[in-house]
Amino acid sequence: MADNQPELVAINEELGHSFDDLINRCEAYKQVLLKRKHDIAEKINSQVVGTNSNMVKTLSKVQEERLAIVSLRKEVEQLKSKYAGFKKETESVRTVFQKLIEDLKYKCNRMTYFTCLQCITSRSNKMRTDLMSKRETEAVKSYTILCELSLAMSAAPSKHLVSYITRVINYWHSILETFYSEDFEITLKQMNWPFTMSEITDNAKLNNFKQQFQRLANMLIKVQLPKNDYGEFNEQLQTAQLLEHYSHVPLPIIMLLVPFRKRFFYHFTGKKQTNKPDKPEWFLSRILSWIRDYRTFVVDWLGPVYTENGKRAIDSQHDFTIGLLQFVVIKLDSDLSHFQLEDVVFSHIVDETLAFEHELRKVYSYPNDYPSVTEVLTQAQIFFKWINMERKYAHIKMDEIIQNKEQWKILVYDSQYCMTVCADGFLTLLNTMSDRYSILRQPRHKLQFLKLQTDLLEEFRQNIIDGDIESNEHLSEMLCTLHYISYTLYNWGTNMHFLSLLNYKCELENEVRSRSESEFTEVLETADTVFDDSIRLYNLGIDSLLNCLTENIMTKVKYISKQYKRDRWHIMDSLIDENKYSITDSGWVMYETFTENLNTLNKSLPTSLFNKCWPILATKMSTFLFNDVLLANMFNRGGAQHFLCDIRYKLLPIFSKYTAKPSIYIERLLEACRVLNFEPNFKPVILKRNEVSEILLRRIEHGNALELG
């Protein structure tokens, strides 16, 4: 009917609302409809039938298209036949042309080969002529062209030609380097390099050599090989691998570092008095002093040269630092390898190395993505020793913290947390460890330290939780300690250092899942911090201690409540006016004890902890009164009234200081009291039917029947 609504409306409008002469009007309207039907049929027939109808035109057009498709298919078949014949006829010609093309390609390759060979030879001869004619600039340009050609040919199949141009470049590099190095050394001697700080400030004397210094430095950079071979440093394969990241130091910097290298290894190797394994700060401070004293000079004199060669001026200072760090890497690798069994010396070297790296980055703005001396510490055998040393000293420090007589002393009291001596000492230990390993470059090494931190967190938690905590007099301080550590861990988790570790850890876990072909899940959707598991365990510990703390308070309350539980509830006088009510004598001490303990908790616990604690106490108190008082006694009308008033006017006000709706925390007890008092028309919501029946049996006289329906 809904689909025919417009037609029905039209019919109603046509026939109207009057019943007079309705049949005649229906007949007239029928004729109108029949005429419309006839007109529509005529219109349809005119479109379908006849020479000018749209249907006939459409069918004719379809027939024409079908004939065109058939004709086109015939043409395609003819073309395919012609192509097969043409292919057969030209088979021999194509074979000839294919051989010609291959021959042409071979000759082109030979021409290219000989062109390259001719270019190498001509450029090599030109360099020889330019050097003999003292046109050093032109010789360097030819050398640069040869280097570019070598780079372009690096992937060419002509291995012998590639090898040849490499040998030619190495040959001329050796000549040009020797040529400019000798002049550069002479210039450095004339400058009295390395000069003292007073000589650095004597600009008038040094400026006479600046132009010559920069010209020769520029040439040395231009004739440098793409990769330097520092064979002089690579006495051991292991050290060679460590120094691989330091191989891009330009030739001018290397030559500037020669006298420093001699001084360093003279003073800090062998049997010199300055070479003391237990004094790594001596050689590390020497490196820092060289960086401090000469970095301004390097930037001022070599910065323009770097800029001319497409680099930043500050890169000259960083390259100078990298060159000096090579000495540190060699020295550290040697010392750490020799003193792995001497814990004190090994630990001191690690400490000084980390301090050196921190100062290098913070004071001298050494970039984080540049080679780091901490790579020596992250070698497999060294790193294993290091992390075990960290674990050993952390356990020693933890024992000192736990055994401290003032470990539970409150240092800071705040509405959010209470910080104890114990918590502060342990978190300082973890924070110091984070500072130490945060400068490592590889996330996998940081994750191993993070694992150590989480292990220590669990051990510390176990040390607090284990034992006879129920009788511990410092239960609230222990609770504050766990709470403060949990609070701090959550804040640490939002630190960029730990967020980056969370990201890397999730990527690693997802990669493991994908490799094991298990169901892929995005860990980042569920993980908030890297300390999620630790925070969860600490919160469980907090709940356990809260339960112990509240149980201790309830034990005191239950001990005081003996008289209250045995009071004569079955023979008490009825209350005529509740306004004149006074608390039951036997309950006064119990409620006061409960209030005093609650106030003590409020003062000793931070707000966030206390807000978790008092609802637990309210629930326990309510359960105790329900089971041990209400269900354990018989009540007359007066006793029921007194018990309800005790709850309303003594227990509820205790909790009203902490919430606007205290009744919701003892709602089950309040319902029980109202049932006990036979309140008319009251229907309990929380209590079950069997509990209501049990409560009703507590009344010794019959009163108003409670409707349970």
Secondary structure by P-SEA (a helix, b strand, c coil): cccaaaaaaaaaaaacccccaaaaaaaaaaaaaaaaaaaaaaaaaaaccccccaaaaaaaaaaaaaaaaaaaaaaaaaaaaaaaaaaaaaaaaaaaaaaaaaaaaaaaaaaaaaaaaaaaaaaaaaaaaaaaacaaaaaaaaaaaaaaaaaaaccccaaaaaaaaaaaaaaaaaaaaaaaaaaaaaaaaaacccccccccccccccccaaaaaaaaaaaaaaacccccccccccccaaaaaaacccccccaaaaaaaaaaaaaaaaaccccccccccccaaaaaaaaaaaaaacaaaaaaaaaaaaaaaccccaaaaaaaaaaaaaaaaaaaaaaaaaccccaaaaaaaaaaaaaaaaaacccccccccccccccccccaaaaaaaaaaaaaaaaaaaaaaaacccccccccccccccccaaaaaaaaaaaaaaaaacccccaaaaaaaaaaaaaaaaaaaaaaaccccccccaaaaaaaaaaaaaaaaaaaaacaaaaaaaaaaaaaaaaaaaaaccccccccccccccaaaaaaaaaaaaaaaaaaaaaaaaaaaaaaacccccccccbbbbbcccccccccccaaaaaaaaaaaaaaaaaaccaaaaaacaaaaaaaaaaaaaccccccccccaaaaaaaaaaaacccccccccccccccccaaaaaaaaaaaacccccccccccaaaaaaaaacccccccccccc
